[in-house]
Amino acid sequence: MKQSLQLRTSQHLALTPQLQQSIRLLQLSTLELHQELEQLLSDNPLLERLDDPLDHSVRLLGDGAISSTSTPTEAAPEPGAQDAPAPAEGEGFEGGEADSPASSSDNDGEWGDLGRAKTSDDEDSRPQLEASATTLREHLMEQMRVTVLEARDRALVELIVDAIDDNGYLTETLEEIHERMPPELEIDIDELRTALALLQSFDPVGVGARNASECLALQIRRMPCVALVTRRMALTIVENHLTWFAQREFNKLKKALDCDDEDLREAQTVIRQCNPHPGAEFASDVSDYVVPDVIVRKAKNGWSVMLNNDVMPRLRVNSMYAALLKQGKGEGQMGAQLQEAKWLIKNMRQRFDTILRVAEAIVERQRNFFSHGAVAMRPLVLREIADTLGLHESTISRVTTQKYMMTPHGMFELKYFFGSHVATEAGGEASSTAIRALIVQLTSAEDPKSPLSDSKIADMLGEQGMVIARRTVAKYREALKIPPVALRKCL
């Protein structure tokens, strides 16, 4: 094969660094955006943020007293500021001047020399910090210290406490714990059983159980003001027929227990008062909160859509570095950082403008939802919003992912307003979201003694003109985490 050199001309699309950054910022959530912004601020000295996320936080001094510095406010122009060079076009986002600490001249004289606030009783007005939450292990160990006197018994109880999980269950068998013990200690398995029985007498009731049946039985035995017959029947159910009870096989239970509906109903009431996870109350899970990107409010002529200013960072190019560059004193790396700062400010503005445009288009098409709720949701696909705004479907997908809208009906992700359609007898279309809402309404209003089956729900939706199969109803019901008809049945 002969080798040769050839020149060819061709055209192809390439993503510029500015476009890559714009796409990246568009698909980030609010939390990810602020994390990305903090990294960019630390890497680029020409970029500065006007709004301080800690403006409204309480600042403490070294001795724990509240700082006397008030919340920063907009700085007044200093003398000679008119001579400072103005930032170039596109160097600011959201406008505004730099923040500076406000004067503390409005103090009422209650602050002492050490920066502490004095009350009329001359006591420190330090803030009360929240105490750390007590864990399940700490709660059990505290009871053991005042209950168990022998050092050997304390060691055995503590050994079992270490095998308790977050729900309060014993994750290992006593035989497994016994095998791990050194032979020279001469610990008998009966000693472990005694230690477990002592642990199961602690609070919360049911802790130390090895399964759900034992956990419920421990609580029923210690439950006050329960008739002897009812207590015995409830214990029989949780110890021998818990699976039937969970599956609501009431006919089998009545036959096995030889009782009537009233007796079984009383035993059911007792069992339902038990907590299957006694240690869950000591869990230290922190709730996650979602901050809306867009807020929708009722206006005189319809619905108004506005961006949430609390999640919009205020950026600008540092005026001092910009002045040095204009005077020709900064070249190379600083010039590239200036261009990156301008790109970021422009892309940040474009990100929020795109989110606002998409949100306005969604609200325009889902007006019935905002007026009447989820049952009035209409079918909507990404293509419809993309064609309206002149954008690509992938752009709409990025905008609606992990972006949230605050409405009078609650907080929703923008993707919530998009859904497939189901044909109606009149030849129209109904949104799958509206059908889910109708399923929730029907199951909420059903008779607990005779709940609605999936086929019955499909027939009731058909009476309203919505052609939907039973398996589709089952799929929507499972997505809504609604139990099947057998598990919704009550005595």
N, C-alpha and C positions, 0 to 999 in steps of 0.2 A: 504494500500500500504506500503510495507516494504522499509525503507530507507537504502541506502548503499553508500559507497564511491567507485568510479571507477577512474582509471588513463587511459587517452587516449592520444595518440600522433597524431598530425596533422600538416599539413603545410599550411601556408597562407601568402599572400603578405602584407607587412606593409610599409607605407611610413615613412622613417626616417626623422628627422628634416632637414637634409641637402637636401634631395630630395624634401621635401615640399617647402623649400626656393627656390630651383632651379626652380620649377614649377611656383611659385609665381612671381619670377623675370622675367620669360620668357613671361608671359602674360601681364605684365605692359607696358603701353605706356612710351614714353620718359619723359614726364612731371611727370607721376606717379612714374617712377623709381627714378628720382632725389628727389622727395618728400620723398620717402621711404628711400633713401640713407641719406638724412639729418637727419631723425629720428634715423637711425642706428648709424650715427656718433655721435650724442648727447648722445646715450645710451651706446656706447662702447668706452672707452678711448684708447684702444689699436689700434683702427682703425683710420687712418688719410688720408686726401685727399690732393694730391699734387697739383692739378689744382684748382685755385680759380675762381669760376664763376664770380667774380667781378673784375678780373684783368684788363679788358678793360673799366671799368666804370670810370666816372669822380668823383673824391673825393673832397669834399668841406670842408673848414675849418669852424669854428664857425661863422666867420663874413661873410661867403658867398664867400670867395675867393677860387680859385682852389688850391688844395694841391700841394706842390712842390715835393712830393714823386713820383718818376717815377714808371712805371709798373714793378712789380716784375719779376725777371728773375731767371734762374737757379743759385743756389748758388755754389760758388767755394768751393772745399774741404778745410776745415780748418786744421791748423797744428794739428797733432796728430790724425787726422781722420782715419789714417790707422790702429790705434790700436783699433778702435771701432769694436765691434762684428758685423759680417755681418748678415743680416736677413736670416732666414731659407728659404728653398725652398718653393715657393708658397706664400710668404709673400708680394709679390708685384704684381700689375696689371698695365700693360703698362709701367712699368719701370720708370726711372727718379729719380732724387734727389728731396729733398724738396725745395720748393720755398722760397726765402728770398728777402726782399726789396733790390733793387739795390742802388748803391751809387748815390748820387745827386751831385757828383763833376762836372758833365758836365753842370751845370747851367751857363748861360752866364752873371750872375751878375744882371739880371733884377728883381730878387726877393728881396723885401724889408725885413725889420726886422719883419714885421707883417705877412710875408708869402704871400704878395700880389704882383702880377705882375704889373710892371709899364710900361706904354707906353711912347712914346717920348713926348706926351702931358701931362705926369704926371697924367693920369686918371686911375681909377680902371678898370681892365680888368676882371671884374666879369662876369660869364656866364649869358646870357639872358634866364631866365626861362619862360617856356610857360605859358601864362595866361589861367585861367580857362575858359571853354566854357560858353557862355551866353545861359541860358535856355529860353524856349519860354515864360515862365511867366515873367522873368526879362525883356525880350524884350518888352512885352506888357505893363508892369508897367512903364517902362521908357517913352514910348510914352504917357501913360496916364498922367504922371506928367507934361508934357509940353503942353498937349491938354486940359485937364479938369481942371477947376479952382474951382468950387464949391466942398466943402468937402463932401456933401451928394451925389453928382454925382460920385465923386471918389470912395466912399465906395460901391456904387452899381456896378460900373464897376469892381472894385476889386473882388466883390462877384461873378460876372459872370466869371472873369478870373480864379478863383479857381476851377470852374467847367469845364475848358477846358482840354481835354486830350492831349497826346503827339502828336497826328495827327492834332490838331487844331480844333477839333469838340467839340461842347457843349454837354456834356453827360447827362445833366438834362434839363427838360423842364422849361420854365419860371413859369409855374403854380406850379411845385414842389419847385422851389426856393422861390416863393412867400409864400407858405405854411410854410416854415421854418422860415420866418421872424417874429419877435415878433410883436404882434398887436399894442403895444404902439408906434412903430415907424411910423405907419400910412403910409406905403409904398403901393402905388397903382401899379397894374400890368402894367399900361401904362408907369410908370417910368422905370420898368425893360425892357420894349420893347425899350424905348429910349436909355437906357444904352447899350443894345445889339446892336442896330443900330450904336451907337458910336464905340463900340468895333469892329464891322465888317468893319469899315472904316480904321482900323489900318493895319499895315504891319505885317505879310505877307497877301497878298490878299486872301480872302476866310476863314480867321480865324473866329471862332465864329459860323460857320454854324452848323445846326442841322442834316444835312444829306448830302449825296454826291450831290444830285440835287441842293440844295441851295448853296453848296460850289462852284460848277462849274458856277452857275448863277452869283454869286458875282464876280467871276473872269472875266467872259465874259462881264459884264456891265462896268468894269473898264479897259478893254483891249483897247489900242489905235489903231488908224488907221484900223478900221474894218468897212466895208460898212454897212449901216443901215439895208438893207434887209438881209444880211448875219448874222448880229448880232441878229436880230429878229428871224430868223430861228433857229439859234443855241440855243437861249434861249428857244424857243418852244420845241426843242428836249430834252434838259436837264431837263426841268420842267415837261414835259408831256409824253415823249416817251424815257426816258433814258434806260429802259429795252430793248426796241427794238434796240436801238443804240448799247448797249452792246452785244446783240445777233446777231448783223449785219443783222437785218431784213430790208434790204434796200428797198425792194419792198413795204413793209408795210409803211415805212417812206415816200417814194415818193408819195404813194397814200394818206396818211394822210396830208402831207404838200402841195400836189399838185405842185410838183417841178420836175425838171429833174435831170439827173446825175450830171451835172456841178454844179448846185446850192447846191445839197446835198454834193458834194465833198468839196466845199468851206466851208460849215458849219462844216463838219467833220474836216477840217484842223484847224478851230478855236477852236473846242472842244479839240482836241488833244494837243493844246498848254497849256491847263490848268493843274494844279497840284491837283490831288484828295486828297493829304495829305500835306496841306500847312505847318503844324508844324513839319514835319519830318526832315527838314533841321537843326533844333535845337536839334535833338536827339544826345546824347553823347555816342552812342554805340561804343565800342572799337573792332577793327577787331582782330580776332584770327589768329595767324600765326602757321603754321605747320613746324616743323624742321625735315628734312629727316633723317632717320636712315641709308639709303644706297644711294650711288650716282653711277649712271651708265654713263659712258663716252665712246665716240667712240675711239677705238684703231686701230692700224695698222692691227692687225689680227682679228678684230671683235669688241666685246664690253667688256669693263673692268668694274668690279664691285668692289667697295671699301666701307668700313664703313666710316661713317661721324665721324671724330675724335672729333668734337665739342660736341658730345653727349656721348662720352665715358669717364667716370670718371677715374681718375688715383688714385688708392688706394694702400696703403701699411700698414704693421703693424708698429706701433711706435717702433723705434729701442731701445729707452731707456727702455720701459717696457719689450721688448723682451730680453734685456740683463739681467734685473733683474730676469726674469723667468729662464733664463739659469743658473744663479748663485744660484738658489734655494731660492730666497728671495720673491717669489710670489707664493702663492698656492691658491687652492679653487676657489673663484670667478674669480680671474684674469686669472687662467688657462682656465676656461670655456670661458671667453671673448676672449682669444687668439685663441681658437679653432673656435669660431664663426666668428672672423675676417678672419681666413684662409678660412673658408667655403664661406664667402661672396665674397672674392676675386676670389676664384675658380669658384663659380657660376656666377659671373659677366662676367668672361672671357668666360665661356661656353655659356652664353646667347648671346653674340655678335658673337661668332663663329657659333652658330646655325643660327642666323639671316643671316649671310654672306653666309652660305652654302645653305640655302633656296633661298636667292636672286639670287645666281649664277645658281641654278637649274631652277628658273623661267626665267631668261634671256636666258639661253641655249635653252629653249623650245619656247620662244616668240621672237626669233630673228627677225621675219618678222614684228612684231609690232614696234620694235625700228627702223627698216629701213623704213617702209612704213606707219606706223600709225595704228589707231584702226581698220581700215577696214581689216587689215591683221592678226588680232588676231585669234589664233587657240584655239579650245576647250581644257580646262585643268581642272582637278579635283585634290582634295587634295590627293587622293590615289596614283596618278601618282608620285607626288613629294615624298610622304612618302615611296613608294617602292624603289625609286631611292636612297634616302639617308639612308634607313634603319631605319626610325623613324615611330612613330605612327601618325595616322591621327590627333588625338587630339593635338599632339605637333605642327604639321604644322598649325593647326587652331589657336593655341595660338600665334605662331610666326607671322602669317599674319594679326592678329587683331591689329589695331591701330599702325601699323608699316608702314612707308612711304618710297617711293623710288623716288628720283629725277632723271628724265630722260630728254632727249632732247625735249620730247613732253609735259613736265610738271610734276607736282607732283601727284603721285598716291599711294593709299593704296595697300599693297601687295595683298589683297583680290581682287583687281580690275582685276588682271591677270587670275583669275579663273572664268570660266563660263560654262554653260551648252552648249550642242551641238544641232544643227538642221540638219536634213538630207538633202542632196543635190541629184539632179537627177542623178549625176554620181556615186552615192553610197558612197560619202565621207561625211564629217561633216563640218559644219560651226559654228563658235562661236557666241553665242548670243550677245556678245559685238560687234563683227563685224557687225552683223545685225543692232544693234542700231546705229552704226556709219553710215551705209548706209541709214537708215531712216532719220537721221539728214541731210545728204547730199541731199537726194531727196526732202525733205521739204524746204531746204534752196534755192534750185534752181527752185522751182515750180513757176508757174505764179500766182501772188497774186489775179488776177481776176478769175482764175479757179484753185483753189488749189487741191491737190491730196487727194482723199478719201482713207480710209484704204484698201478697196478692190483693188483700183488701185495700191497702194503701194505694196500689196501682189502679184499682177500680175507682176509688174515690178521686184520684187525680184525673182519671179518664172522664168522670162526670163533670169535671171543670174544664174539659176540652184539651187536656194534655195527654198525648199518646205516649205512654212509657211502659216498658216491660217490667215484670216482677224482678228479674235479675238486676235491672238498673236501679230499682228501688233498694234492693239489698246492698248494692255497691255504695249508693249514697248514704244509706243508713250506717253502714260500717265506717264510712269516712267521717260521719258525724259522731262516731263512738256511741251509738244508740244500741243497747243490747237487743238480741233477737226476741221474738214474741215469748218464747218459753221462759226467758230470764226476766221479763217485765211483768209476768203474771204474779198477782198477790192473792192471798186468801180473802 
